[in-house]
Amino acid sequence: MARVLVVNAGSSSLKLTLLSDGDEVLAARLLGGLDGVREALAEGLADDADLVAHRIVHGGARFREAVHIDSEVAAELRALSELAPLHQPKSLAALDAVTGALPALPAIACFDTAFHATLPPAAYTYALPAALRERWGVRRFGFHGLSHAWIARRVPSLVGGVGARLRIVSCHLGAGASLCAIAGGRSVDTTMGFTPLEGLVMATRSGSVDPGLLLWLLEREAMTESELAQALEYESGLLGLAGSADMRELLARSDESAHTAIEVYLHRLRAEIGAMATALGGIDVLAFTGGVGEHSPEVRARAVSGLEFLGLTVDRVSNEAGDGDRVIGERVVVIEAREDLEMARQARAVLTV
């Protein structure tokens, strides 16, 4: 198998990870942004790489699986920036920087939307006028697909089940957060939609908000559409509710705003877990991943509290002890987010076709 340099561009950081042909981490660098990419690669980080896997946030309706990046694909990815203007340009800037430094290596695009290409029409269709849907290709795309795809592959080996028969609700809880209903290894529903703003309350994102409220605000507030977008993306969520986007800080506080923020976060989370279970017709495994999902026993325990009717329980000792991938209760697991392994698998598959 090929050694893969995984390029994961986030909202404010860039992680470079070199994986061996056996998926061992040979080297890794977390950068504050594009500054330092050439230096890191010049220092030998990717000397043994055979190919590069790039995380691309949006693949639109066309890119339903990983693809080799040539000039035509690159142009299409840039055209998709209008669907994710806050995220896609950062992925493409990372692509340009790494390709400029390593022009001889094949570059593969791995999409955060692709795992959700299996959503049925009932799950991806917005009840909007047909003319608008057809003219603009408006639909629910879903995001965090690389993380949810890894959960779909990892859970069966952890719980001893058969992936084709497991009904999994995957909870990716980080600064951005989304759930995915996985049946037989395929996404059948998810909480994010046309943009990563839909769904759960997040660190600085609002999650789902009554669209009528947004129209009402635009009519009455002296703000532009861009200013409203800024508020929804960067000034809402936990930050807007309690003045901090850090779940650890909020859990340590005892004031009313912190208490309210956590309760709002958990209320939406529990409701959406129930919705995903409904889409599956039941639930066999609830999986927590992402920064909050992996490292906050309190959030996990409080999220599951009240979901006993779904057959879910958390064992206090198992939940609070240990690290890494593990079972922490009845039908509940914690799994380390490993988008890098999923990206490497997809990239290798492209080159072996």
C-alpha positions as CSV (number, residue, x, y, z in Angstrom):
1,M,0.0,0.0,0.0
2,A,1.0,3.6,-0.6
3,R,2.3,6.0,2.1
4,V,-0.1,9.0,2.3
5,L,0.4,12.6,3.3
6,V,-3.0,13.7,4.7
7,V,-3.7,17.4,4.5
8,N,-6.6,18.5,6.8
9,A,-7.4,22.1,6.5
10,G,-9.6,23.4,9.4
11,S,-11.1,26.8,10.0
12,S,-8.0,28.2,11.7
13,S,-5.4,25.4,11.4
14,L,-3.8,23.0,9.0
15,K,-2.7,19.5,10.0
16,L,-0.2,17.5,8.0
17,T,0.0,13.8,8.8
18,L,2.2,11.2,7.0
19,L,0.8,7.7,7.3
20,S,2.8,4.5,6.5
21,D,1.5,1.9,4.2
22,G,0.2,0.2,7.4
23,D,-1.5,3.4,8.6
24,E,1.1,4.1,11.3
25,V,1.7,7.9,11.9
26,L,5.2,8.5,10.8
27,A,5.1,12.3,11.2
28,A,2.6,15.0,12.0
29,R,2.6,18.8,12.1
30,L,-0.1,21.2,13.3
31,L,0.2,24.6,11.7
32,G,-1.6,27.8,12.5
33,G,-2.5,28.1,8.8
34,L,-0.7,28.1,5.4
35,D,2.3,29.8,6.9
36,G,4.9,27.2,7.4
37,V,3.6,24.6,4.9
38,R,6.6,24.9,2.6
39,E,9.0,24.9,5.6
40,A,7.4,21.8,7.1
41,L,7.6,20.0,3.8
42,A,11.2,21.2,3.1
43,E,12.2,19.7,6.5
44,G,11.3,16.3,5.2
45,L,7.8,15.7,6.5
46,A,6.7,14.3,3.2
47,D,9.9,12.8,1.8
48,D,8.5,9.3,1.9
49,A,5.0,10.1,0.7
50,D,3.6,8.4,-2.4
51,L,0.5,10.5,-2.7
52,V,-1.4,13.3,-1.0
53,A,-5.0,13.2,0.3
54,H,-6.7,16.5,0.7
55,R,-9.8,17.1,2.8
56,I,-12.2,19.1,0.7
57,V,-15.3,20.4,2.5
58,H,-17.8,20.5,-0.3
59,G,-18.1,18.2,-3.3
60,G,-21.5,19.4,-4.4
61,A,-23.9,17.0,-6.1
62,R,-21.3,15.7,-8.6
63,F,-18.4,14.5,-6.3
64,R,-19.9,11.4,-4.6
65,E,-16.5,9.8,-3.8
66,A,-12.8,10.6,-3.7
67,V,-11.3,11.7,-7.0
68,H,-7.8,12.4,-8.5
69,I,-7.3,16.2,-8.8
70,D,-6.5,17.4,-12.3
71,S,-7.0,20.9,-13.7
72,E,-10.6,20.2,-14.6
73,V,-11.5,18.9,-11.1
74,A,-9.6,21.8,-9.5
75,A,-11.7,24.3,-11.5
76,E,-14.9,22.5,-10.5
77,L,-13.9,22.6,-6.8
78,R,-13.3,26.4,-7.1
79,A,-16.7,26.8,-8.6
80,L,-18.2,25.1,-5.6
81,S,-16.8,27.7,-3.3
82,E,-20.0,29.7,-3.5
83,L,-21.7,26.7,-1.7
84,A,-19.3,26.9,1.2
85,P,-17.6,30.4,1.1
86,L,-16.3,30.2,4.6
87,H,-14.7,26.7,4.3
88,Q,-13.9,25.7,0.7
89,P,-11.4,28.5,0.0
90,K,-9.3,27.3,2.9
91,S,-9.2,23.8,1.6
92,L,-8.3,25.0,-1.9
93,A,-5.5,27.3,-0.5
94,A,-4.0,24.3,1.3
95,L,-4.3,22.3,-2.0
96,D,-2.4,25.1,-3.8
97,A,0.3,25.3,-1.2
98,V,1.0,21.6,-0.9
99,T,0.8,21.0,-4.7
100,G,3.2,23.9,-5.2
101,A,5.7,22.2,-2.9
102,L,5.1,18.6,-4.1
103,P,4.0,18.9,-7.7
104,A,5.1,15.4,-8.6
105,L,2.8,13.6,-6.1
106,P,-0.7,12.5,-7.1
107,A,-3.3,14.6,-5.3
108,I,-6.6,13.1,-4.2
109,A,-9.7,15.1,-3.1
110,C,-11.6,13.5,-0.2
111,F,-14.9,15.1,0.4
112,D,-16.8,15.9,3.7
113,T,-20.0,15.7,1.8
114,A,-19.5,12.5,-0.1
115,F,-20.5,10.1,2.6
116,H,-24.0,11.7,2.6
117,A,-24.5,11.1,-1.1
118,T,-26.6,8.1,-0.1
119,L,-29.2,10.2,1.6
120,P,-32.7,9.3,0.3
121,P,-34.7,12.1,-1.3
122,A,-36.9,12.4,1.8
123,A,-33.8,13.3,3.8
124,Y,-32.1,15.7,1.4
125,T,-35.0,17.6,-0.1
126,Y,-36.1,21.0,1.2
127,A,-39.8,21.9,0.9
128,L,-39.0,24.9,-1.3
129,P,-40.5,25.9,-4.7
130,A,-39.3,23.6,-7.5
131,A,-38.0,26.5,-9.5
132,L,-35.6,27.5,-6.8
133,R,-34.4,24.0,-6.0
134,E,-33.8,23.2,-9.7
135,R,-32.2,26.6,-10.6
136,W,-29.7,26.6,-7.7
137,G,-29.3,22.9,-6.9
138,V,-30.6,23.6,-3.4
139,R,-30.6,20.5,-1.2
140,R,-29.2,19.1,2.0
141,F,-25.6,18.0,1.6
142,G,-24.4,17.2,5.1
143,F,-20.9,17.5,6.3
144,H,-18.3,15.8,8.6
145,G,-18.7,12.9,6.3
146,L,-15.1,11.7,6.7
147,S,-15.5,11.5,10.4
148,H,-18.9,9.7,10.1
149,A,-17.5,7.3,7.5
150,W,-14.7,6.3,9.9
151,I,-17.3,5.7,12.7
152,A,-19.2,3.4,10.3
153,R,-16.1,1.4,9.7
154,R,-14.7,1.4,13.2
155,V,-17.9,0.6,15.2
156,P,-18.4,-3.0,14.0
157,S,-14.9,-4.1,15.0
158,L,-15.3,-2.4,18.4
159,V,-18.7,-4.0,19.3
160,G,-18.3,-7.3,17.5
161,G,-21.2,-6.7,15.2
162,V,-21.7,-6.9,11.5
163,G,-21.6,-3.5,9.8
164,A,-24.2,-4.4,7.3
165,R,-26.8,-4.9,10.0
166,L,-25.8,-2.2,12.6
167,R,-27.9,0.9,13.0
168,I,-25.5,3.6,14.3
169,V,-26.0,7.2,15.4
170,S,-22.7,8.9,15.0
171,C,-22.2,12.1,17.2
172,H,-19.3,14.2,15.9
173,L,-19.1,16.8,18.7
174,G,-16.4,19.4,18.3
175,A,-16.4,23.1,17.6
176,G,-18.6,22.1,14.7
177,A,-21.0,19.4,15.5
178,S,-23.3,17.0,13.6
179,L,-25.0,13.7,13.9
180,C,-25.4,11.0,11.2
181,A,-27.8,8.1,11.0
182,I,-25.9,5.1,9.6
183,A,-27.6,2.0,8.3
184,G,-25.5,-0.8,6.9
185,G,-22.5,1.5,6.7
186,R,-24.4,4.1,4.7
187,S,-25.6,7.6,5.7
188,V,-29.4,7.8,5.6
189,D,-29.9,11.1,7.5
190,T,-27.8,13.8,9.1
191,T,-28.2,17.1,10.9
192,M,-26.2,19.5,8.8
193,G,-27.8,20.6,5.6
194,F,-27.1,23.0,2.7
195,T,-24.5,24.6,4.9
196,P,-22.7,23.5,8.1
197,L,-25.0,25.9,10.0
198,E,-28.0,23.6,10.2
199,G,-28.6,21.3,13.1
200,L,-27.0,21.2,16.5
201,V,-25.9,24.1,18.7
202,M,-22.2,24.4,18.2
203,A,-19.3,26.4,19.7
204,T,-19.9,29.6,17.7
205,R,-22.6,28.5,15.2
206,S,-26.3,28.9,15.9
207,G,-27.5,25.6,14.5
208,S,-31.0,25.5,13.2
209,V,-32.9,28.7,13.7
210,D,-36.5,29.6,12.5
211,P,-35.9,31.2,9.1
212,G,-38.8,33.5,9.8
213,L,-36.9,34.8,12.7
214,L,-33.9,35.7,10.4
215,L,-36.2,37.5,8.0
216,W,-37.7,39.3,11.0
217,L,-34.3,40.4,12.2
218,L,-33.2,41.6,8.8
219,E,-36.3,43.8,8.6
220,R,-35.7,45.4,12.0
221,E,-31.9,45.3,12.7
222,A,-29.6,47.7,10.9
223,M,-27.5,44.9,9.6
224,T,-26.6,43.4,6.2
225,E,-26.9,39.8,5.0
226,S,-23.1,39.5,5.5
227,E,-23.3,40.8,9.1
228,L,-26.1,38.4,9.8
229,A,-24.0,35.5,8.4
230,Q,-21.1,36.7,10.6
231,A,-23.4,36.6,13.7
232,L,-24.7,33.1,12.9
233,E,-21.3,31.6,12.1
234,Y,-19.0,33.2,14.6
235,E,-21.0,34.9,17.3
236,S,-23.7,32.5,18.2
237,G,-23.9,28.9,19.7
238,L,-22.3,28.5,23.1
239,L,-20.4,31.8,22.6
240,G,-23.6,33.7,22.0
241,L,-25.4,32.1,24.9
242,A,-22.7,32.3,27.6
243,G,-19.7,34.3,26.3
244,S,-17.5,31.3,25.8
245,A,-17.2,28.7,23.0
246,D,-15.2,26.4,25.3
247,M,-17.3,23.6,26.7
248,R,-14.7,22.8,29.4
249,E,-15.0,26.3,30.7
250,L,-18.7,26.3,30.7
251,L,-18.9,23.0,32.6
252,A,-16.6,24.5,35.3
253,R,-18.8,27.6,35.7
254,S,-21.8,27.9,38.0
255,D,-23.5,31.0,36.7
256,E,-26.9,31.0,35.1
257,S,-25.8,31.8,31.5
258,A,-23.4,28.8,31.5
259,H,-26.1,26.5,32.9
260,T,-28.5,27.7,30.2
261,A,-26.0,27.3,27.4
262,I,-25.3,23.7,28.4
263,E,-28.9,22.8,28.8
264,V,-29.8,24.3,25.3
265,Y,-26.9,22.4,23.8
266,L,-28.0,19.1,25.4
267,H,-31.7,19.6,24.7
268,R,-30.9,20.0,21.0
269,L,-28.4,17.1,21.0
270,R,-30.9,14.6,22.7
271,A,-33.7,15.7,20.4
272,E,-31.5,15.1,17.3
273,I,-30.3,11.7,18.6
274,G,-33.9,10.7,18.8
275,A,-34.6,12.0,15.3
276,M,-31.6,10.0,13.9
277,A,-32.8,6.9,15.7
278,T,-36.3,7.4,14.2
279,A,-34.7,7.6,10.7
280,L,-33.1,4.2,11.4
281,G,-36.1,2.6,12.9
282,G,-34.1,2.0,16.1
283,I,-30.6,2.2,17.3
284,D,-27.9,-0.4,18.0
285,V,-24.9,1.8,18.8
286,L,-24.5,5.5,19.8
287,A,-21.0,6.6,19.0
288,F,-19.3,9.8,20.4
289,T,-16.4,11.3,18.6
290,G,-14.8,14.8,18.1
291,G,-13.1,17.0,20.7
292,V,-16.1,17.3,23.0
293,G,-17.5,13.8,22.2
294,E,-14.1,12.2,23.1
295,H,-13.0,14.2,26.1
296,S,-16.1,15.2,28.0
297,P,-17.6,12.4,30.2
298,E,-20.1,14.8,31.6
299,V,-21.5,15.8,28.2
300,R,-21.8,12.1,27.2
301,A,-23.5,11.1,30.4
302,R,-26.0,14.0,30.3
303,A,-26.7,13.5,26.6
304,V,-27.6,9.9,27.2
305,S,-29.6,10.6,30.3
306,G,-33.3,10.5,29.3
307,L,-32.6,8.2,26.3
308,E,-33.0,5.0,28.3
309,F,-36.2,4.3,26.3
310,L,-33.9,3.7,23.3
311,G,-31.9,1.1,25.3
312,L,-29.0,3.5,25.9
313,T,-27.2,3.8,29.2
314,V,-23.8,5.0,30.3
315,D,-21.7,3.2,32.9
316,R,-20.2,5.9,35.2
317,V,-16.8,4.1,35.8
318,S,-16.3,3.2,32.1
319,N,-17.3,6.6,31.0
320,E,-15.0,8.5,33.3
321,A,-12.0,6.2,33.0
322,G,-9.6,5.2,30.2
323,D,-9.1,6.7,26.8
324,G,-9.1,5.6,23.2
325,D,-11.8,3.6,21.5
326,R,-14.0,1.9,24.1
327,V,-17.5,0.8,25.1
328,I,-18.8,3.0,27.9
329,G,-22.3,1.6,28.5
330,E,-25.2,-0.3,27.0
331,R,-25.0,0.4,23.2
332,V,-22.7,3.5,23.8
333,V,-19.1,3.8,22.6
334,V,-16.4,6.5,22.3
335,I,-14.2,6.5,19.2
336,E,-11.2,8.7,18.4
337,A,-11.8,10.9,15.4
338,R,-9.5,9.6,12.6
339,E,-10.4,11.3,9.4
340,D,-6.8,10.8,8.4
341,L,-7.3,7.0,8.2
342,E,-10.5,7.4,6.2
343,M,-8.9,9.8,3.8
344,A,-5.9,7.5,3.3
345,R,-8.2,4.6,2.6
346,Q,-10.1,6.6,0.0
347,A,-7.0,8.0,-1.6
348,R,-5.4,4.6,-2.0
349,A,-8.7,3.3,-3.5
350,V,-8.6,6.0,-6.2
351,L,-5.1,5.0,-7.3
352,T,-5.9,1.3,-7.4
353,V,-9.0,1.6,-9.6
